[in-house]
């Protein structure tokens, strides 16, 4: 059987179990594609070439012995904020970092499912921005147009999946950092319920606003990776009830009440939905209506939710900066934001954390009238490479909010969201979010899968002249 970049996670796992391909062959192809595109797309910070091939050979021996695991022998990637034993975790920062001794819990679970981690993908410094650039590694580029960013902060993972280097990857999402790059690279991006995928060795990441999530070309592949990575360390503070994401892919979601939420949540800085992005999201809403769902415009009662986000985000950043081995090398915007975080670490943080329960009640009441919220993932298509890199802190905040005002409230709430492709604007992908209350991943996944079966968005690929895909690769 000839395997190419179109083979997804589930298909790769099936073919391996059937003996149609070896893990070594799949890992070799993944490594060759990474090597062929590293100078152009620059998706990886760490490539585990020799180690991954050794693990592939071990997987082949298990497969030959009749062992079966969900992802046995399948190559995947993880974002460089996750610990992989024997590799550094630089999290987008400049400098030489020592290798860590143990896998983080999410990586440990991927390995237990049989996956082969071929490398760690690029991310901006401490995952703060919706672009993946910096002096530590350069610029990661969008496979749909290399003059544009794939987004961030999980831009390396998104670009690697969109380009067909790996069938799926883990990212993390603290203000949309899975959903935004999924939107801008034409992928499925699942931000699960807080605690669904462990962030251990941190019980909470960025004061609970950041969670680990999955990126893939199809809903089924994103759900399969979610099932494989889900679970908790014994000391995790958030332990949601288990779900079966893969089972939800084939489930009829029923006739749903969907709120089309086009108004950006309140922020202190201006944000405006670009008309062409709005048109694509409305077209998706109309398609959902044609599938039998009731869709009407309505906005969740967000209120002043932004006042609770800033203390948690900046205090979480200050915690990371305190641990940084090379603080002098950090971006000036990082140091300034961490300084604010140190000021907000007392009563403002406590008040922000206490407000979460109030927000759960108020926004949770909205879901008595609606089952799902459909909203733009971003207000604009992906910016050009370098557009935000040289800006001041305030100018960066303005540019971020102008482009990405929609994703972050669900990080405050800790509830799940799924980005789905919504089409293209001037040849660049844009997406829409399906958002739900606590534990609603199965419903969101079943709705996303229903839309995917109708719209077939996974059949579109980036231009071949951008992504190297020669027979040797």
C-alpha positions as CSV (number, residue, x, y, z in Angstrom):
1,X,0.0,0.0,0.0
2,X,1.4,3.5,-0.9
3,X,1.1,5.9,2.0
4,X,1.1,9.6,1.3
5,X,0.5,12.7,3.2
6,X,-3.3,12.2,2.9
7,X,-3.2,9.2,5.3
8,X,-4.7,10.4,8.5
9,X,-4.3,9.2,12.1
10,X,-7.1,6.6,12.1
11,X,-6.1,5.3,8.6
12,X,-2.4,5.0,9.6
13,X,-3.4,3.1,12.8
14,X,-5.6,0.8,10.8
15,X,-3.0,0.1,8.2
16,X,-0.4,-0.6,10.8
17,X,-2.6,-3.1,12.6
18,X,-3.5,-4.8,9.3
19,X,0.2,-5.2,8.4
20,X,-0.1,-3.0,5.3
21,X,2.7,-0.7,6.3
22,X,5.4,-0.6,9.0
23,X,5.9,2.0,11.7
24,X,9.5,2.5,10.5
25,X,8.2,3.3,7.0
26,X,5.7,5.9,8.3
27,X,8.2,7.5,10.7
28,X,10.9,7.6,8.0
29,X,8.4,9.4,5.6
30,X,7.5,11.8,8.4
31,X,11.1,12.6,9.1
32,X,11.9,13.0,5.4
33,X,9.0,15.5,5.0
34,X,10.0,17.4,8.1
35,X,13.6,17.7,6.7
36,X,12.3,18.7,3.3
37,X,10.2,21.5,4.6
38,X,12.2,22.7,7.6
39,X,14.0,25.4,5.6
40,X,10.7,26.7,4.1
41,X,8.0,26.1,6.7
42,X,10.1,25.7,9.9
43,X,7.6,23.8,11.9
44,X,9.8,21.9,14.4
45,X,12.1,23.1,17.3
46,X,13.2,19.5,18.1
47,X,13.3,16.6,15.7
48,X,13.7,13.2,17.3
49,X,15.1,11.4,14.3
50,X,17.2,8.6,15.8
51,X,15.0,8.1,18.9
52,X,11.8,8.1,16.8
53,X,13.2,5.4,14.5
54,X,14.2,3.3,17.5
55,X,10.7,3.6,18.9
56,X,9.2,2.8,15.5
57,X,11.2,-0.5,15.3
58,X,10.0,-1.4,18.8
59,X,6.4,-0.7,17.7
60,X,6.9,-2.9,14.7
61,X,8.0,-5.8,17.0
62,X,4.9,-5.3,19.1
63,X,2.7,-5.3,16.0
64,X,4.3,-8.4,14.7
65,X,3.7,-10.0,18.1
66,X,-0.1,-9.2,17.9
67,X,-0.1,-6.3,20.3
68,X,-2.8,-3.8,19.5
69,X,-3.0,-0.2,20.9
70,X,-5.0,2.7,19.5
71,X,-2.0,4.5,17.9
72,X,0.7,1.8,17.9
73,X,3.4,2.9,15.6
74,X,1.8,6.1,14.3
75,X,4.0,9.2,14.1
76,X,2.7,12.3,15.9
77,X,4.1,15.6,17.1
78,X,3.7,17.7,20.2
79,X,4.1,21.4,20.9
80,X,7.3,22.5,22.6
81,X,5.6,23.4,25.9
82,X,5.2,19.7,26.6
83,X,7.9,17.6,28.3
84,X,9.3,14.7,26.3
85,X,11.9,12.7,28.2
86,X,15.4,13.3,27.0
87,X,14.5,16.6,25.1
88,X,14.6,20.2,26.1
89,X,11.4,22.2,26.7
90,X,12.2,25.7,25.6
91,X,8.6,26.9,25.1
92,X,9.6,29.4,22.4
93,X,12.4,30.9,24.4
94,X,15.9,31.7,23.3
95,X,18.9,29.9,24.9
96,X,20.1,26.3,25.4
97,X,17.8,24.3,27.6
98,X,18.7,21.1,29.4
99,X,16.8,17.8,28.5
100,X,14.0,16.9,30.9
101,X,14.0,13.7,32.8
102,X,10.3,12.6,32.4
103,X,7.5,12.8,29.9
104,X,4.6,15.1,30.8
105,X,1.4,13.3,31.5
106,X,-0.1,14.0,28.0
107,X,3.0,12.6,26.3
108,X,3.1,9.6,28.6
109,X,-0.5,8.8,27.6
110,X,0.3,9.2,23.9
111,X,3.2,6.8,24.3
112,X,1.0,4.4,26.3
113,X,-1.4,4.4,23.3
114,X,1.6,3.4,21.1
115,X,2.3,6.7,19.3
116,X,5.8,7.7,18.2
117,X,6.6,11.3,18.9
118,X,8.7,12.4,16.0
119,X,9.4,15.9,17.4
120,X,8.4,19.1,19.2
121,X,6.9,21.9,17.2
122,X,7.6,25.6,17.3
123,X,5.6,28.1,19.4
124,X,6.1,31.7,20.3
125,X,7.6,32.8,23.5
126,X,5.6,31.2,26.4
127,X,2.7,30.9,23.9
128,X,1.6,34.5,24.3
129,X,0.7,35.6,20.8
130,X,-1.3,34.5,17.7
131,X,1.9,34.1,15.6
132,X,4.8,31.7,15.7
133,X,7.9,33.7,15.4
134,X,10.9,34.8,17.5
135,X,14.7,35.0,17.7
136,X,14.9,31.5,19.2
137,X,13.9,29.7,16.0
138,X,12.8,32.2,13.3
139,X,9.4,32.2,11.7
140,X,7.1,29.3,11.2
141,X,5.1,29.7,7.9
142,X,1.7,28.9,6.8
143,X,1.5,26.0,4.2
144,X,-1.4,27.8,2.4
145,X,0.8,30.8,1.9
146,X,4.3,31.1,3.3
147,X,4.1,34.9,3.4
148,X,1.6,34.5,6.2
149,X,1.7,33.1,9.7
150,X,-0.1,29.9,10.6
151,X,-1.2,31.6,13.8
152,X,-0.2,30.8,17.3
153,X,0.8,29.8,19.7
154,X,0.4,26.2,18.4
155,X,1.5,27.4,15.0
156,X,4.2,24.7,14.5
157,X,1.8,21.9,15.3
158,X,-0.9,23.4,13.0
159,X,1.5,23.9,10.1
160,X,3.0,20.4,10.5
161,X,-0.4,18.8,10.2
162,X,-1.7,21.1,7.5
163,X,1.4,20.3,5.4
164,X,1.0,16.6,5.9
165,X,4.2,16.2,7.8
166,X,2.4,14.3,10.6
167,X,-1.3,13.2,10.6
168,X,-2.1,14.9,13.9
169,X,-0.4,16.9,16.7
170,X,-1.0,18.2,20.2
171,X,-1.1,21.9,20.9
172,X,-2.1,24.0,23.9
173,X,-4.8,26.7,24.1
174,X,-4.7,29.6,26.6
175,X,-6.5,32.2,24.6
176,X,-7.3,30.3,21.4
177,X,-3.8,28.9,20.8
178,X,-5.2,25.6,19.3
179,X,-8.3,27.1,17.7
180,X,-6.7,30.2,16.1
181,X,-4.0,28.2,14.2
182,X,-6.5,25.6,13.3
183,X,-8.7,28.3,11.8
184,X,-5.8,29.8,9.8
185,X,-4.5,26.4,8.5
186,X,-7.9,24.8,7.6
187,X,-7.8,22.2,10.4
188,X,-10.0,20.8,13.1
189,X,-8.8,22.1,16.5
190,X,-10.3,20.7,19.7
191,X,-9.9,22.8,22.9
192,X,-11.3,20.3,25.5
193,X,-12.7,20.8,28.9
194,X,-10.1,22.0,31.4
195,X,-8.4,18.9,32.8
196,X,-9.5,16.6,30.0
197,X,-5.8,16.3,28.8
198,X,-3.5,16.7,31.7
199,X,-1.0,19.6,31.8
200,X,1.1,17.8,34.4
201,X,3.8,18.5,35.6
202,X,1.7,21.6,36.1
203,X,-1.6,21.0,37.8
204,X,-2.8,24.2,36.2
205,X,-1.2,26.0,33.3
206,X,-1.4,29.8,33.4
207,X,-3.7,29.8,36.4
208,X,-6.1,27.3,34.7
209,X,-6.7,29.2,31.4
210,X,-4.4,27.0,29.3
211,X,-5.4,23.4,28.3
212,X,-3.9,20.9,25.9
213,X,-5.8,20.1,22.8
214,X,-5.6,18.4,19.4
215,X,-5.1,19.4,15.8
216,X,-5.9,17.2,12.8
217,X,-7.4,17.3,9.3
218,X,-10.6,15.4,10.2
219,X,-12.9,15.4,13.2
220,X,-12.3,11.6,13.6
221,X,-8.6,12.1,13.8
222,X,-8.8,15.0,16.2
223,X,-11.2,12.9,18.4
224,X,-8.9,9.8,18.3
225,X,-5.9,11.9,19.4
226,X,-8.1,13.4,22.2
227,X,-9.1,10.0,23.4
228,X,-5.4,8.8,23.4
229,X,-4.1,11.8,25.2
230,X,-6.9,12.2,27.7
231,X,-6.6,11.4,31.4
232,X,-5.1,12.7,34.6
233,X,-2.1,12.5,36.8
234,X,-2.9,11.6,40.4
235,X,-2.3,15.1,41.6
236,X,-4.3,17.0,38.9
237,X,-6.8,19.4,40.4
238,X,-9.3,19.2,37.5
239,X,-10.6,15.7,36.7
240,X,-13.6,15.8,34.4
241,X,-15.7,12.7,33.9
242,X,-14.4,10.5,31.0
243,X,-15.9,10.8,27.5
244,X,-15.6,8.8,24.4
245,X,-14.8,11.4,21.7
246,X,-14.3,8.9,18.9
247,X,-17.8,7.3,19.5
248,X,-19.3,10.8,19.2
249,X,-18.0,11.2,15.7
250,X,-20.6,8.8,14.3
251,X,-23.5,10.0,16.5
252,X,-26.4,12.0,15.2
253,X,-26.3,15.3,17.1
254,X,-30.1,15.6,16.8
255,X,-31.8,18.9,16.0
256,X,-29.9,21.6,17.9
257,X,-30.6,25.1,18.8
258,X,-27.5,27.1,17.7
259,X,-26.7,30.7,18.7
260,X,-24.8,32.5,15.9
261,X,-22.6,34.9,18.0
262,X,-21.0,37.5,15.7
263,X,-20.4,40.3,18.2
264,X,-16.9,40.2,19.8
265,X,-16.8,39.9,23.6
266,X,-16.1,43.2,25.3
267,X,-12.4,44.3,25.4
268,X,-10.8,47.6,26.3
269,X,-9.4,47.7,22.7
270,X,-11.4,47.8,19.5
271,X,-12.2,44.7,17.5
272,X,-14.3,44.4,14.3
273,X,-15.3,41.3,12.3
274,X,-14.0,41.7,8.8
275,X,-16.9,41.4,6.3
276,X,-15.5,38.5,4.3
277,X,-14.9,36.5,7.4
278,X,-18.4,37.2,8.6
279,X,-19.7,36.0,5.2
280,X,-17.9,32.7,5.6
281,X,-19.2,32.1,9.1
282,X,-22.8,33.0,8.1
283,X,-22.5,30.6,5.2
284,X,-21.5,27.9,7.6
285,X,-24.5,28.8,9.8
286,X,-26.8,28.6,6.8
287,X,-25.4,25.1,6.0
288,X,-26.1,24.0,9.6
289,X,-29.6,25.3,9.2
290,X,-30.0,23.3,6.1
291,X,-29.1,20.2,8.1
292,X,-32.1,20.7,10.3
293,X,-30.7,22.8,13.1
294,X,-32.4,26.0,14.4
295,X,-29.9,28.8,14.0
296,X,-30.5,32.4,15.1
297,X,-28.3,35.3,16.1
298,X,-27.7,35.6,19.8
299,X,-24.7,36.6,21.9
300,X,-23.7,35.0,25.2
301,X,-23.9,37.4,28.2
302,X,-20.1,37.8,28.5
303,X,-20.2,41.1,30.5
304,X,-16.8,42.2,31.7
305,X,-15.2,38.8,31.4
306,X,-12.0,40.3,30.2
307,X,-11.3,41.7,33.6
308,X,-10.9,38.1,34.9
309,X,-8.7,37.0,32.0
310,X,-5.9,39.5,32.4
311,X,-4.9,38.7,36.0
312,X,-4.8,35.0,35.3
313,X,-2.9,35.3,32.0
314,X,-0.3,37.8,33.4
315,X,0.2,36.0,36.7
316,X,0.6,32.7,34.9
317,X,3.2,34.4,32.6
318,X,5.1,35.9,35.7
319,X,5.3,32.3,37.1
320,X,6.9,31.1,33.9
321,X,9.3,34.1,33.7
322,X,10.5,33.4,37.3
323,X,11.5,29.9,36.1
324,X,13.2,31.1,32.9
325,X,16.9,30.2,32.9
326,X,17.8,33.2,30.6
327,X,15.5,36.1,31.6
328,X,17.7,38.6,29.8
329,X,16.9,36.9,26.5
330,X,13.2,37.3,26.9
331,X,11.2,39.6,24.6
332,X,10.6,43.0,26.2
333,X,6.9,42.4,25.9
334,X,7.2,39.3,27.9
335,X,9.1,41.1,30.7
336,X,6.6,43.9,30.8
337,X,3.6,41.6,30.9
338,X,5.3,39.5,33.7
339,X,5.8,42.8,35.6
340,X,2.1,43.4,35.5
341,X,1.4,39.9,36.6
342,X,3.5,40.4,39.7
343,X,1.4,43.4,40.6
344,X,-1.9,41.4,40.0
345,X,-0.8,38.3,41.9
346,X,-2.7,39.0,45.2
347,X,-6.3,40.2,45.6
348,X,-6.9,40.8,41.8
349,X,-6.0,37.2,41.0
350,X,-8.2,35.9,43.9
351,X,-11.1,38.0,42.7
352,X,-10.6,36.9,39.1
353,X,-10.6,33.2,40.1
354,X,-13.7,33.7,42.3
355,X,-15.6,35.3,39.3
356,X,-15.4,32.1,37.4
357,X,-18.2,30.5,39.3
358,X,-20.4,33.7,38.6
359,X,-19.5,33.5,34.9
360,X,-20.4,29.8,34.9
361,X,-23.9,30.5,36.3
362,X,-24.6,33.5,34.0
363,X,-23.3,32.1,30.7
364,X,-24.4,28.6,31.7
365,X,-28.0,30.0,31.8
366,X,-27.6,30.9,28.1
367,X,-27.4,27.2,27.4
368,X,-31.0,26.7,28.6
369,X,-32.0,28.4,25.4
370,X,-29.3,27.1,23.1
371,X,-27.3,23.9,22.8
372,X,-24.3,25.3,20.9
373,X,-22.7,28.7,20.2
374,X,-21.3,29.2,16.7
375,X,-18.9,32.1,16.5
376,X,-16.0,33.2,14.3
377,X,-12.7,31.9,15.5
378,X,-10.9,35.0,14.4
379,X,-12.0,38.4,13.0
380,X,-9.5,38.4,10.2
381,X,-7.5,36.0,8.0
382,X,-3.9,35.2,9.0
383,X,-1.5,38.3,9.1
384,X,1.7,38.4,7.2
385,X,4.9,37.1,8.7
386,X,6.6,39.7,10.8
387,X,3.5,42.0,11.1
388,X,3.3,41.7,14.9
389,X,6.9,40.8,15.8
390,X,8.4,44.3,16.1
391,X,5.5,46.0,17.8
392,X,5.4,47.5,21.3
393,X,3.4,45.7,24.0
394,X,0.3,47.9,23.6
395,X,0.5,47.8,19.8
396,X,0.8,44.0,19.9
397,X,-2.3,43.9,22.2
398,X,-4.2,46.0,19.7
399,X,-3.2,43.9,16.8
400,X,-4.0,40.6,18.6
401,X,-7.4,41.8,19.7
402,X,-8.2,43.2,16.3
403,X,-7.4,39.8,14.7
404,X,-8.4,37.4,17.5
405,X,-11.2,38.8,19.8
406,X,-13.4,35.7,19.9
407,X,-11.5,32.7,21.4
408,X,-10.3,33.7,24.9
409,X,-13.6,33.8,26.9
410,X,-13.9,30.0,26.7
411,X,-10.4,29.7,28.4
412,X,-11.7,31.7,31.3
413,X,-14.7,29.4,31.5
414,X,-12.6,26.2,31.0
415,X,-15.3,24.8,28.7
416,X,-14.7,23.0,25.3
417,X,-14.7,24.5,21.8
418,X,-14.0,23.0,18.4
419,X,-12.6,25.0,15.4
420,X,-13.9,23.9,12.1
421,X,-12.9,25.3,8.6
422,X,-15.3,28.0,7.3
423,X,-13.7,28.6,3.9
424,X,-11.1,31.0,2.5
425,X,-10.6,34.7,2.2
426,X,-8.2,35.7,-0.6
427,X,-6.9,32.2,-0.6
428,X,-6.2,32.1,3.2
429,X,-8.2,29.8,5.5
430,X,-10.6,31.1,8.2
431,X,-12.6,29.1,10.7
432,X,-15.5,29.1,13.1
433,X,-15.9,27.8,16.6
434,X,-18.5,25.4,18.0
435,X,-18.7,26.3,21.7
436,X,-20.5,24.5,24.5
437,X,-20.9,24.3,28.3
438,X,-18.9,22.0,30.6
439,X,-18.3,18.5,29.3
440,X,-20.0,19.1,25.9
441,X,-17.2,17.8,23.7
442,X,-19.3,14.8,22.5
443,X,-22.0,17.1,21.3
444,X,-19.6,19.5,19.6
445,X,-17.7,16.7,18.0
446,X,-20.8,15.0,16.6
447,X,-22.0,18.4,15.1
448,X,-18.6,19.0,13.6
449,X,-18.5,15.6,12.1
450,X,-22.0,16.1,10.6
451,X,-20.9,19.3,9.0
452,X,-17.7,17.7,7.8
453,X,-19.6,14.9,6.1
454,X,-21.5,17.5,4.1
455,X,-18.8,20.0,3.4
456,X,-15.8,17.7,2.9
457,X,-13.4,20.4,3.9
458,X,-10.6,17.9,4.6
459,X,-10.3,17.2,0.9
460,X,-8.6,20.6,0.3
461,X,-4.8,20.7,0.6
462,X,-2.3,23.6,0.5
463,X,-0.7,24.3,-2.9
464,X,1.8,21.7,-3.8
465,X,4.4,24.2,-4.8
466,X,4.4,25.4,-1.1
467,X,4.6,21.9,0.5
468,X,7.3,19.6,-0.6
469,X,5.7,16.2,-1.3
470,X,8.1,14.4,-3.6
471,X,8.2,10.5,-3.7
472,X,11.3,10.6,-1.5
473,X,9.4,12.7,1.1
